[in-house]
Amino acid sequence: MLTRDFLINADCQSSFGSIEPHLVLSTEQRKASLSRFLAELPPREPIWVFGYGSLMWNPVLDYREVQPAQLDGWQRAFCIRLIAGRGTGCTPGRMLALKAGGQTRGLVFRLNETTRATELELLWKREMITGCYCPRWQKVTLDNGREITALVFTINTEHPLYEPDDSPAIIAPLIAAARGPLGTNARYLYELVNSLAALGAPDEKLNMLASQVRACCPEQDAY
C-alpha cells in the first residue's frame, strides 16, 4: 500500500515499477503542470481535493477537514491501462479515472493553508507520474447544499495509456490478475467498494464488477 514515506522518497521512474521512460513526466514537467493549474485558482481561495478512488481510503494528505460531496457531469471508469503500482507491463491492470457523464459520490479534502504547497507537490507526484489525468477545477456539492470548487483528476483521453473500453467483461480478468509493488489491482477495487459502502453510497456497478473479479480468482484473498 502507498504510504507517505514511500511517496516522499519514491523515484517515479522505478519505485512504482518499470515504466517506459517516454511515459514518465520529469520533475520539471510536473512542477510546470502544477504551476499552470494553480494559476487558474482565484487568490485566497482554499484548496479542496476531490477523492473518488484511493484518495478516499488512503489519502496520505495533510488536510484540515474532509466532507462527503457529489460531483456532477463525471463518472468513475477503469479506463487507464495500469502498468505500474498495482500492475506491470506484462500483466497490466486497470486504474480508475473520471470520464464525462453521470455523477460521482466521493470525499473532498480541504488542505491546510500552511502546508498546501508541499501537499500538492506530493499529490502531483502520486497522480501525475505519466500525465494520464487532466486536473480541473470543478464545482462539487457538499451534503449541506454548499457548493465549492475542488481539484478533480479526470481522464486524459489523448494519453497512450487511455483505454476506451471499460466493459466488465474486458476489465474484470485484468483487475483479477494484476499486481505490482503497491499490491493487487483487486484490492484497490475492493477498498473502493468498501469506502463507498461506508459513505452510504454503494455503487451497484462496482459491486457487480467486484463479484466478477472474485469469480476470476476465487482462491485469491480479498486483500
Secondary structure as GFF3:
##gff-version 3
##sequence-region A 1 223
A	DSSP	alpha_helix	4	9	.	.	.	ID=ss1
A	DSSP	three_ten_helix	21	23	.	.	.	ID=ss2
A	DSSP	alpha_helix	27	38	.	.	.	ID=ss3
A	DSSP	beta_strand	48	51	.	.	.	ID=ss4
A	DSSP	alpha_helix	54	57	.	.	.	ID=ss5
A	DSSP	beta_strand	63	82	.	.	.	ID=ss6
A	DSSP	beta_strand	93	111	.	.	.	ID=ss7
A	DSSP	alpha_helix	116	127	.	.	.	ID=ss8
A	DSSP	beta_strand	133	142	.	.	.	ID=ss9
A	DSSP	beta_strand	147	155	.	.	.	ID=ss10
A	DSSP	alpha_helix	168	177	.	.	.	ID=ss11
A	DSSP	beta_strand	179	180	.	.	.	ID=ss12
A	DSSP	beta_strand	183	184	.	.	.	ID=ss13
A	DSSP	alpha_helix	185	198	.	.	.	ID=ss14
A	DSSP	alpha_helix	204	216	.	.	.	ID=ss15
###
